[in-house]
Amino acid sequence: MKFFKRMAEARAMTDTSLLFDEAARDAHRLPVVYGSDDFFVSKDGAWCGYMIPQKPWGFLPEKDRLNYYYSAVSVFDRMLPAGKDNAGHLLVTNRVHSADEWQRTLLERYAKYATPAFAGYIADSRAAIERSEFWEQDIYLLVRMGSRGNRGGLAGSFRDAMAFFASGMGIDDSQPDADEIEFWGGQALALTQSLRTSWLRAHPIGRADVERVIRHLDTPAQPTPDIAPTDDWEWSIGKWRTVLASFTEEVPLGQSGKDRYNCVKFTSPTGTGTSYAAYLVLSYIPDNLHYSTNWTHHATSLDFPVDMSIRFEVIDPDRAEKDLERPIWAAEAQFDEDTEAGYKPDEATLIQQSVLRDVKTRVRMGRMPLTYWQAVLCVSDVDKEVLMRKVVTLIRHYRDIHFELVCPPLDQRELFYQSLPGSELLVTDWLQRTDASYLAAGTPWLTSTVGDNSGTYQGHTVLIDANGALQPGVPVFFDLQNVADEDDRAPTEVVTGFPGSGKTVSRGLKVALEDALRGVTQFIWDPKGDFRPLFEYAREMHLDPAKVRLIDLLDSKSSISLDAFAIADVDPGNSIDDRETLALEVLSALCSEFVQNPARGLTYTNILGVAVQVALLREVREGTPASMRGVLEILTAMSSNDYSDPELARMPQNRRHEWQEHADLLVRHLNRVERSTLGRLFFRNPSESGAMRIVEGTMTIFVAIGLRTSDVTTSGAQSAPSLTNIISDVLSGLMVDYIRSLLSNMPHWAPKSAVFDEWHVIKRTSRAEALGDWLRRMGRSRRCSVRQMSQSAKDVDSGSLSAAWCGLSVDEDEARAACHLLGIEASDNNLRMLMNLGKGSSCSVTPAAGWHGSRSTSGRPGCWTSSTPRRSARNAASPRTRSAPSTTTPSPLLSRWVQGDFRR
């Protein structure tokens, strides 16, 4: 009676379902009937889902690429289950973000700090990008662990018949019981442990992630609906049937030449409501494929996203040998019949027979498994005409690497449904039978992403197509501050390049302008005056002239004090007091000809050390802050044999006479330093120069046009420096400490930036290392980014860097140093690339952060980027309209910079 009562209720439910539209009934096409955070099951099998993190690909050495290939082969051959009921499903999805979304998010992020002109600048960048949307890939690996229940024999046939009969009456008995859930849970745990520790580093996905993937596939070219607002870790069939929400129908798409194409029309509850998707199957592949032919990654060079669904089954050697017997027997029988009839087989038939025999030999002798696989590529759009152009472009694009795609007109909906997680293979045509090398050579988790996709526009990548021609790639966005805000690391960046390569403008002036517009407090050490246009043309670039300060160190009226005691790093909370060390380093550097004397150098060093210590003791006794002027007064007293000071009075008599002459020589030398234009800054009383009052959002540029640093020969040997050279070198190093002291006094919450041009000069002093130590300790918590600009990559230590941009290298040695800095192989191709970069172009390595900071934060080589303007036709993949222009009118100079024209 219960059985018949259940049948009656099911029939009533079926009759009621007829009142709903076909879209609701299409939800029954979803194969998933149960899912938890550990696994999910369809009516026929149980599956595990994983997200595969992306791995770097650009500029990898050939050895590493070969290792990638063999590692991928090992995964397919040995890691994945190869039983009769096992299978795999690779899904490559693209999360699409519009340029309008990027613009809105960027303005919202800096709404608290940005100037009114920042919105106009971003609007100009939005127009210069020439692309309406961007995307980032997610790669999922779904592994079928086995079939549910006994599907073979008489019992299996009877069970299938009863299930078919019951489903016709609306009865669904596909839910797993407790024993089955426990069994598949154990299987999933073992598989997860294997794949998590493999080269893939696979991360298991939970129920909510599977739901998100299904909703994404169900709404192509539309915003993905939000997942259900629930914390349920498992769902039964009733809840899963609410996930598919689109009504689908197969409609004509268009005609190209003699080929007619169909597509799937989606009527969705989000976005514009209607979109179209075309599914193309890989029908022909080359007979031989090089291990570096990443054919799945080939689609990323297009200007529209391409989703992929790759179904595969790994066949163990025993089954593979049996499967090969039939086609080989058929081929040999056909050959015998043709020979008996007097027909000579054509060359294609002979090649096919030879290939079959070769594969059988490798399977039998090498115990090599086979893979049966099918690749389906999907493109979508809200406009059928645009989608038609995408289909034709995609087919031609893959012909460049000798892959053939077809768009079957009668199987579009089936191809869509078989792309859903847990689905069986519904279209068995175009099934490829190869070894694992084809899948290993087409691994989609390899990427050459550069930038963070959430900062300001920096230019675009440059790609090399199949014909060797340079093509503009994807836009590059980057914000060094994201390293601190999202990646929780100290944000440091280095920019290198030969003079005239455009590094100062593209990675210096442009970035400084952007930081000023968004309200970042900046301190720029610019000895040559390259950043002066920001001060001189502040009003034209919509900057507040009152917040752009130029301090000329050669101008006594507007200059500063570089007293070592005043600018040293003092942090009582961390028990840090660097005053004595910094003061002694400055004095030793200024008096280098004395302290480096082989005979008397130690004596001069001791005299300077005593003078510094007495100045600090006097501060404790009298309360007068220690200063470099005070040290000079103490040395003067020692040279005059005046030991009335209590701290000096304790010095032995024999040492007083011994040190008097040496102290006199030091005083005379330091007086010469003090009388020089730049040397006076070392001894200027900080109270006399006045404390710098910095308002948040102010840009302060320090220039010293007359600075003449010491030269270093190509062999690294330094010529004998003059006093001017010595003063210039010491001043360059002290500016690091001075700017650091200013940054330390700023509020921690305020975004800050420090730029050091001519870093190769600072690198020769000990202050470069001190700045690195401070950044590692305080740069992240104080939201302070540092940019180091140098002519040579040899002058940079890559240990504490978060990003690097290398421009033109003029010789092979410099190119090798750039390769070392970027972490790429110094191959002939990479060396030639660095030695032939154009103006404003660079090779970069940046953190690979996603739109929401969800990706790995490890640095990786990206790709060749260019900030030069590009003029191209309207993007064929841009169905959305452009946003309305900003009411802020940009200046001509600002517009040129936004578009990549950096001429002054």
Disulfide bonds with the S-S distance in Angstrom:
none
